Amino acid sequence: MDWCFNKQLHVEEMIRSVVDPIDIINLPDFDLDVTLLYEKLSQSADKVFADNQRLIICHHDTDYYPSMSTCGNTIYNLITIIAYLDISSDHTVILANDYSGLLQKNVDKLCAIHNINTIRVIPFSLWYDYPVVNNRPFTKRYPPRHLYSFLAGVPRSHKQTMLCALAENNLLNKGMISFQPSHPHLSKKTFQPNNRYKENVLPNINLRTTIPHTSRNNENLNVSQKSKLLHIKYHKLLQSTIVHQEIEGTPVGSHTLQQQDFLQKALIFLTTESVGNYPQIFYTEKTWKSFSNSCALMLLASKGSIKNLNNLGFETFHSVWDESYDTKVDCLNRAQLICQQLMDLSKYYFDDLAHQCMPIFEHNYYHLQTFADKQLNALREQL
């Protein structure tokens, strides 16, 4: 099965128990190659669908947004090719990690432009190694030794901004930091010119082929001038590999990071999600792991991400510190406000803070499984 699904959740099995998928397409596999996407979708061209048949599009990742108000190239090309090949939009479903509703609006507009019925977008965020509680009872977390942990992963622009803000506020020595400017993920995703694409291969379709120089870094998306200046000031830091001694030897992308003996060494999981200044609210395993490991959460992600977690039934930490950073538009402003909270919290005993947070830890731990069940049930009903 496609790697974007967590096999522990048996999502493919559940989908096949509800509908008959003629294909399950992992859209990010094709976002750098329009020709391959066309060839893949051509297999469903002119098909007469039975009532229970579906073409499932898994758009689990973010897209390349040319602005903050329009969809990216991948979705644009997907809808354009579906319309060109006369694939039934009534039987096509897009599973997407989008809680803003923006993607559905853009899909509606594109379908209207091509004079086809709208394609349904089903919000679904159980991607990657989603940490399933499996009915294990909540246990008290370890006494924290550090104020925060910051695991940057792929060094996208907003993550670089967060690291620079930590340095600017003399907070680097207060937490467990892992930052790799040459992250191994980038060696696989760095954009290469598409040699397969030729202008005359798809001559009758108006597709978008202009994309950023690097894949998924989103470095040019609404990065403020002040952020760029801060990056210049700390350019040597951003070129350095930083690995805290308690992180060294731990594979950043592995399930090891779900273990209590690692994540619970810090009070706060300073989570920089896959997107920073994006119109979509987008959660990955980074956010869910804080709940499964009884970590407090400070979240540098799309504006409104904390508020949306509350709407989903999770409790956040506004009773312990100020979460108004979540309302700010600019990513640097949010990072600076997060640093202000960290500086204030560093004056307290971590054990006392953890005790205040304990009821929130326990609620989120159990609600995580409830949330997973609701997502799966909603997917089952909407297919």
N, C-alpha and C positions, 0 to 999 in steps of 0.2 A: 504494500500500500504506500501511497504517497507520503513522503516524510513530514508533510505539514500537519498530519493528524497524529495525536498521541494514541498509540496502540492500546495503552492501558484502558482507555475509555471506550474501545471497541466502536468507534464512530462509524467506520465503514460497514461493519456488521449491522449496526443500527439502521444506517441509511438503506441498506439492501433489504432490511426487514420491512421497510415502509414503502419504498418505491423501487423501480427497476432502473438504475442508472445506466444509460447507454455509454456514458464515459464520465470519469472524474478527473478533471484537469486542474493541475497545480499551476495557476497562472504565472507566478514568478519564474517558473522554468522557461518561459517564452518571452519575458519582457525585454530582452535584448535582441530578439530575433523575430521580426515580423513574419518572415517567410515560414519559419517553423510553426508559428501560431496559426497561420493560414492553413498549412498542411494538416495540422492537428484537427482544426475545426472542420476541414473539408470532409473528414470521415463521417460527419453528421449532416452533411449538406443534403437538402431535399428529402430528408427522412420524414416519414409519416409516423408521428409519435402515438403510442397508445396512451390512454389516460394516466396510467401509473408510471410512465417512463419519464426520466428527467436527464438533462445534461447538467451536471454539477460542476460549477466553476469555483475553485478554492482560491480566493484572493486574500490569503492570510496576512500578507505584508502590506506595507505602505506603497504609495505610487509616486511617480515623479510629477509633482505639482508645478506647472509653470507659473502659477500665482496662487494666492490663498483662497481664491473663490472658484477655481475651475479644476476639473479632474485631470489626472495625469495621462500620459501617453498610453499606458497599458490598457486601462479601461476604455479609453477612446477607441483604440484599435480593435479591442475585443468586440465592442458593440457594432462598429463599422463592418467588421468581417462577418459577424452573425447576420446582419441585415443583408449584406451582399450575397451570402450563401443561402439565404432564405431558410435559416434554421429557426424553428419555432421558438419564439421568445416566451410563449406561454408555458413551455416545458423546460425552460432554462432557468436555473437558480444560481445566484452568486452568494457564496458564504464569505462574509467579510468581517474583519475585526474593526468595526466602525460603530461607535455609539453616538456620533454627532448627527447622523441622518443625512449628512452632506452627500455621501456616495449615492444613496438612493435618489436624491434630487438630481444629481448629475446624470445618473443612468436614465432617469425619466426624460430629461432634456434630450439626451442623445437618441433615445428610442423615438421620441416625437420628431426629431429632425429626420430620422430614417423612415418615419411612418410605419413603425412596428409597435405592437403592444409592449407595454413596459415589462422589463425583467425584474423579478423580485430580488431584493437584497436582504439576506437574513443575517443579522448581527450574530457573530459566533467567535468567541475569543479563547477557546480551549486548545490553543496550539502548542507546539513544542512539548517540552517536558512539564506539562501542567501538573503541579504537585497535588495528588489525590490523598486525602486524609485516610480514606478506607476505614472509617469508623474507629480509628484509634483514639483513646481518651486523651484529652488535653493534659499535659504535664507542665509543671512550673519550669520556666526557662532558667538557664544558668545565670549566675551573677555576671553582668557585663564587665569586661575589662577595658573596653574602648567606647568612646562616645558614638562613633559611627563607623560603618563600612561603606566603601565606595568602590564598586567593581565596574570600571568604565566599559569593558568589552570593546566593541568596535568604536574607535575614537571619532565619533561624529562631532559636528561643530558644537552642539549644545553640551555635550559631555566635556569637550575641551574648555568651554566657558565655565562649567562647574568647577573643574580642576583649577583653573586660573583664579576663580573667585575664592576658593579655599586657600590658595597661596596668598592672595591679596589680603586675606583676613587672618593670616598666621594660624591656620587650622590644619595644616598638613600633618602635623605631629599628633593630632588629637584622634585620628581614626586609622582604620585599616584600608589602605589604598592599593588598587591594582590598576595600572594604566600602561598600555602597550601601544606606542604610536604605529608600530608595524604589526598590527594584529593579524594572526594567520587567516582570519576570515576575509581580509581585504585581498589577499593574494588570489583568492578564488573569484572575488566579485569585481575586481578592478575592470573597468570598461575597456574592451578591445573593439576596434572597428569591426563591424559585422561584415565579414567577407562573403557571407552567403547572400546577403541582400543585394539585389540588383534592381535598378529602376524599372526594367521591363518585365520583371517577374510578376508583379501585381499592377499592371498598367492602368486598370480601370477603377482602382480604389484609392481614395484620398486618405492616406494614413500619415500619422505623425512618426517621424524617424529621428528627430532631434532630441537628444537626451543629454544629461549632465556628463561631464568627463569621467566621473567615478560613480560607481553604482551604489546607491543607498546611503551615501554619505550626506546628501542634502546640504552641502556646505554653503550653497548660495541662496538658500531659502530664508529670506527675511532675517538675515544676520545683521544686527545693528552695527553702526559704525563704532560704537563704544566697545562692543564685543570684539570686533576686529582689532581695535587698538590694544585691548587687554591680551589678546592672543599674541600680538607683536611683542608686548612687554615681557611675556613669559614664554617666548618662542623656544628658549633652551629647555624649559621644563616640559613643553609639549613634544619635544624631540627625544625626551628621556624615557626609558622604561622604569616604571616605579612598581615595585612589588613588595608589599609588607612582609616581614619575616614569617608571620602566621598564615600568609596566603601562599608563600613560595612553595612550589611543587604541587599546588592544587589546580587541576584543570578547570579554567574559568567556565567553560561551557558544559561541564559534566554534572551529573546528579550529585556529586560530592557536595556541591554548594547547597543542597537541600538539607544537609545533615546538621543536627543541632550543635555538634561539637565544633562547627565552624561558624555558621551565621550568628549563633547566639553569643559569640564573644564580644559583639558590639550591641549597644542598646538600639541604635537606629540604623536601618538599612536605607542609606541615601541612594535612592533609586533614580537613575537617569534612564528613562524609557527609550525605546527605539526612535521616537520622534520627540522633538522639543517644540519648535514653532510650527505646528501643523494644524490645519483646520479640523482634522479628525482626532477624536479621543481614541487612543490606541493602547491597549494593555497587552503585555506578554507575560511570560513566566517570571520576569523580573519583579513585577508587582505581586503576583500570587505567592511567590516564595516568602515574602515578608510575612504573610498571614500564616502560612503553614509552619513557619519556624519561630513564631511569637516574637517578631521584630517590630519595633516601631517604624513607621514609614514616613519619610520625607520624599516627595515625589516631584522630580523635575520632568515634566511631560507636557502634553498639550494643555493649554489654558482650560481650567474647569475640570481637570481629571480627578481632583480630590472630591469636589462636589458631586461628580458623577458616581464615584465609589459609594458615597453616602446614599445616593438614589438607588444604587444596586443592593443596599442593605448592609454594607460594610460600615464599621465605625472607624473614624480617623481620630486624630489626636488634638483637636482644637481645645479640649479641656486642659491640656498640658502645655501646649505652646500655640503660638499664632500661626494659623494656616492661611492667612490672607494672601500669601505669595501666589496661591493658586488662581487668584483673580487677575493677576497682572499679565499684560499682553506680551511684553518683551521678555525674552528668555534670560537675559543678563539681570534684569530687575528681579526676576524670581530667584535666580541663583544668589543674588546679594541678600535678599530677605531670608533665604534659607540659612545663609552663613550667619546672619544676625541672630537667628534662633539658636544655632549651634553654639555661638559664643556665649549667649545667655545661659544655655543649659550646661555648658562646661563648668560652671561655678557650683553645680549641685553634685551630690553623691549619686552615682549612676544607679545604685541599688534602690534608692528612694524613688527615683524617676521610674524605674522598672516596676516598682510596687504600684505606683499610680496608674501605670499602663496595663497592669495585669488583667483587669476586667475586659479591656478592649482586646487584648491578645486572645483571651479565651473566646469571646464572641466571634472574632474574625476567623479563628481556627475552625470552629464548627460551621460558620456561615459559608466558608469556602466550599465545603462539600454540598451544602444546600444550593449554592449558586451554580455549581457544576451540574447538579441534577436538573435545575430549572432550565439551564441552557440546553441540555440534551432534550428535555421534554419539549421546549419551544421549537427546537430544530425538527423534532419528530412531527409536531403538529403543523409546521409551516411547509414542510416538504410536499 
